[in-house]
Amino acid sequence: MAGVFEHAVTVRWRDVDALGHVNHAVFLTYLEEGRDAFYTRLLGDDPSYVVVRLEVELRAEVRYPDRRVTVRIMAERMGTTSLTTRETIVTPSGEVAAEARVVTVRWDAALRKPVPFTDAERARLAGVSPGRAVRPGRKASGPARSPS
């Protein structure tokens, strides 16, 4: 369950604070955009989940001239209703800007409670082969590489 999913996120002018870099709170939005794309790609349209734990280490600046970052997500552990992921924000130069460990829980919005992953969902999540990159709209495509 250690495959890599990648999702490009555009750096918006409004993301930048008075110090000239992307505000730390926006990093959570970038991770969420990547996670939403990850769940949608692997589980289908609009999957419901809630974040129950989030740890983030900020390691480098992202500035507006970077224009785009890549969010990389690797599934680490799957429980009955939960999924733990390692999530990374990478700049165009390949520098790691942030690393996160996130625990999400599959959620039934109508019942307002956690629900187990189905066997089909488990198979799709496990189907991301270790060491292989998966990008939105593509199937696993060879070894994951750092951006050039």
Contacts in CASP RR format, 6 or more apart in sequence:
PFRMAT RR
TARGET T0000
AUTHOR 0000-0000-0000
METHOD contacts of the structure
MODEL  1
MAGVFEHAVTVRWRDVDALGHVNHAVFLTYLEEGRDAFYTRLLGDDPSYV
VVRLEVELRAEVRYPDRRVTVRIMAERMGTTSLTTRETIVTPSGEVAAEA
RVVTVRWDAALRKPVPFTDAERARLAGVSPGRAVRPGRKASGPARSPS
1 75 0 8 1.000
1 76 0 8 1.000
1 77 0 8 1.000
1 78 0 8 1.000
1 125 0 8 1.000
1 126 0 8 1.000
1 128 0 8 1.000
1 130 0 8 1.000
2 74 0 8 1.000
2 75 0 8 1.000
2 76 0 8 1.000
2 130 0 8 1.000
2 131 0 8 1.000
3 74 0 8 1.000
3 75 0 8 1.000
3 128 0 8 1.000
3 129 0 8 1.000
3 130 0 8 1.000
3 131 0 8 1.000
3 132 0 8 1.000
3 133 0 8 1.000
3 134 0 8 1.000
3 140 0 8 1.000
3 144 0 8 1.000
4 72 0 8 1.000
4 73 0 8 1.000
4 74 0 8 1.000
4 128 0 8 1.000
4 131 0 8 1.000
4 132 0 8 1.000
4 133 0 8 1.000
4 134 0 8 1.000
4 144 0 8 1.000
5 34 0 8 1.000
5 37 0 8 1.000
5 38 0 8 1.000
5 41 0 8 1.000
5 42 0 8 1.000
5 72 0 8 1.000
5 73 0 8 1.000
5 74 0 8 1.000
5 128 0 8 1.000
5 133 0 8 1.000
5 134 0 8 1.000
5 135 0 8 1.000
6 70 0 8 1.000
6 71 0 8 1.000
6 72 0 8 1.000
6 73 0 8 1.000
6 133 0 8 1.000
6 134 0 8 1.000
6 135 0 8 1.000
6 144 0 8 1.000
7 33 0 8 1.000
7 34 0 8 1.000
7 37 0 8 1.000
7 38 0 8 1.000
7 70 0 8 1.000
7 71 0 8 1.000
7 73 0 8 1.000
7 135 0 8 1.000
7 136 0 8 1.000
8 68 0 8 1.000
8 69 0 8 1.000
8 70 0 8 1.000
8 71 0 8 1.000
9 30 0 8 1.000
9 33 0 8 1.000
9 34 0 8 1.000
9 68 0 8 1.000
9 69 0 8 1.000
9 70 0 8 1.000
9 71 0 8 1.000
10 67 0 8 1.000
10 68 0 8 1.000
11 22 0 8 1.000
11 62 0 8 1.000
11 63 0 8 1.000
11 64 0 8 1.000
11 66 0 8 1.000
11 67 0 8 1.000
11 68 0 8 1.000
11 69 0 8 1.000
13 64 0 8 1.000
15 22 0 8 1.000
15 23 0 8 1.000
15 26 0 8 1.000
15 29 0 8 1.000
15 64 0 8 1.000
16 22 0 8 1.000
16 23 0 8 1.000
16 63 0 8 1.000
16 64 0 8 1.000
17 23 0 8 1.000
20 63 0 8 1.000
20 64 0 8 1.000
21 61 0 8 1.000
21 62 0 8 1.000
21 63 0 8 1.000
22 61 0 8 1.000
22 62 0 8 1.000
22 63 0 8 1.000
22 64 0 8 1.000
24 58 0 8 1.000
27 56 0 8 1.000
27 58 0 8 1.000
27 62 0 8 1.000
27 89 0 8 1.000
27 97 0 8 1.000
27 98 0 8 1.000
28 54 0 8 1.000
28 56 0 8 1.000
30 69 0 8 1.000
30 71 0 8 1.000
30 89 0 8 1.000
30 98 0 8 1.000
31 56 0 8 1.000
31 71 0 8 1.000
31 87 0 8 1.000
31 89 0 8 1.000
31 98 0 8 1.000
31 100 0 8 1.000
31 102 0 8 1.000
33 71 0 8 1.000
34 71 0 8 1.000
34 73 0 8 1.000
34 87 0 8 1.000
35 71 0 8 1.000
35 73 0 8 1.000
35 85 0 8 1.000
35 87 0 8 1.000
35 102 0 8 1.000
35 104 0 8 1.000
37 71 0 8 1.000
37 136 0 8 1.000
38 73 0 8 1.000
38 85 0 8 1.000
39 47 0 8 1.000
39 49 0 8 1.000
40 46 0 8 1.000
40 47 0 8 1.000
41 134 0 8 1.000
41 136 0 8 1.000
41 137 0 8 1.000
42 121 0 8 1.000
42 124 0 8 1.000
42 125 0 8 1.000
42 128 0 8 1.000
43 121 0 8 1.000
43 124 0 8 1.000
43 125 0 8 1.000
47 106 0 8 1.000
48 106 0 8 1.000
48 107 0 8 1.000
48 108 0 8 1.000
48 109 0 8 1.000
49 83 0 8 1.000
49 104 0 8 1.000
49 105 0 8 1.000
49 106 0 8 1.000
49 107 0 8 1.000
50 104 0 8 1.000
50 105 0 8 1.000
50 107 0 8 1.000
51 102 0 8 1.000
51 103 0 8 1.000
51 104 0 8 1.000
52 82 0 8 1.000
52 103 0 8 1.000
52 104 0 8 1.000
52 105 0 8 1.000
53 101 0 8 1.000
53 102 0 8 1.000
53 103 0 8 1.000
54 100 0 8 1.000
54 101 0 8 1.000
54 102 0 8 1.000
54 103 0 8 1.000
55 100 0 8 1.000
55 101 0 8 1.000
55 102 0 8 1.000
56 98 0 8 1.000
56 99 0 8 1.000
56 100 0 8 1.000
57 98 0 8 1.000
57 99 0 8 1.000
57 100 0 8 1.000
58 97 0 8 1.000
58 98 0 8 1.000
59 95 0 8 1.000
59 96 0 8 1.000
59 97 0 8 1.000
59 98 0 8 1.000
59 99 0 8 1.000
60 91 0 8 1.000
60 95 0 8 1.000
60 96 0 8 1.000
60 97 0 8 1.000
60 98 0 8 1.000
61 97 0 8 1.000
62 69 0 8 1.000
62 89 0 8 1.000
62 91 0 8 1.000
62 97 0 8 1.000
66 91 0 8 1.000
66 92 0 8 1.000
67 92 0 8 1.000
68 92 0 8 1.000
69 89 0 8 1.000
69 90 0 8 1.000
69 91 0 8 1.000
69 92 0 8 1.000
69 97 0 8 1.000
70 89 0 8 1.000
70 90 0 8 1.000
70 147 0 8 1.000
71 87 0 8 1.000
71 88 0 8 1.000
71 89 0 8 1.000
71 90 0 8 1.000
72 87 0 8 1.000
72 88 0 8 1.000
72 90 0 8 1.000
72 144 0 8 1.000
73 85 0 8 1.000
73 86 0 8 1.000
73 87 0 8 1.000
73 88 0 8 1.000
74 85 0 8 1.000
74 86 0 8 1.000
74 87 0 8 1.000
75 83 0 8 1.000
75 84 0 8 1.000
75 85 0 8 1.000
75 125 0 8 1.000
75 128 0 8 1.000
76 84 0 8 1.000
76 85 0 8 1.000
76 86 0 8 1.000
76 101 0 8 1.000
77 83 0 8 1.000
77 84 0 8 1.000
78 84 0 8 1.000
78 117 0 8 1.000
78 122 0 8 1.000
78 125 0 8 1.000
78 126 0 8 1.000
79 117 0 8 1.000
80 116 0 8 1.000
80 117 0 8 1.000
81 105 0 8 1.000
81 106 0 8 1.000
81 114 0 8 1.000
81 115 0 8 1.000
81 116 0 8 1.000
81 117 0 8 1.000
82 103 0 8 1.000
82 104 0 8 1.000
82 105 0 8 1.000
82 106 0 8 1.000
82 114 0 8 1.000
83 103 0 8 1.000
83 104 0 8 1.000
83 105 0 8 1.000
83 106 0 8 1.000
83 117 0 8 1.000
83 125 0 8 1.000
84 101 0 8 1.000
84 102 0 8 1.000
84 103 0 8 1.000
85 101 0 8 1.000
85 102 0 8 1.000
85 104 0 8 1.000
86 99 0 8 1.000
86 100 0 8 1.000
86 101 0 8 1.000
87 99 0 8 1.000
87 100 0 8 1.000
87 101 0 8 1.000
87 102 0 8 1.000
88 96 0 8 1.000
88 98 0 8 1.000
88 99 0 8 1.000
88 100 0 8 1.000
89 96 0 8 1.000
89 97 0 8 1.000
89 98 0 8 1.000
89 99 0 8 1.000
90 96 0 8 1.000
90 97 0 8 1.000
90 146 0 8 1.000
90 147 0 8 1.000
91 97 0 8 1.000
92 147 0 8 1.000
93 147 0 8 1.000
94 146 0 8 1.000
94 147 0 8 1.000
105 114 0 8 1.000
106 114 0 8 1.000
106 115 0 8 1.000
106 116 0 8 1.000
106 117 0 8 1.000
106 121 0 8 1.000
107 113 0 8 1.000
107 114 0 8 1.000
107 115 0 8 1.000
108 114 0 8 1.000
108 115 0 8 1.000
117 125 0 8 1.000
127 140 0 8 1.000
128 134 0 8 1.000
128 140 0 8 1.000
129 140 0 8 1.000
131 142 0 8 1.000
131 143 0 8 1.000
131 144 0 8 1.000
132 140 0 8 1.000
132 141 0 8 1.000
132 142 0 8 1.000
132 143 0 8 1.000
132 144 0 8 1.000
133 140 0 8 1.000
133 141 0 8 1.000
133 142 0 8 1.000
133 143 0 8 1.000
133 144 0 8 1.000
133 145 0 8 1.000
134 140 0 8 1.000
134 141 0 8 1.000
135 141 0 8 1.000
END
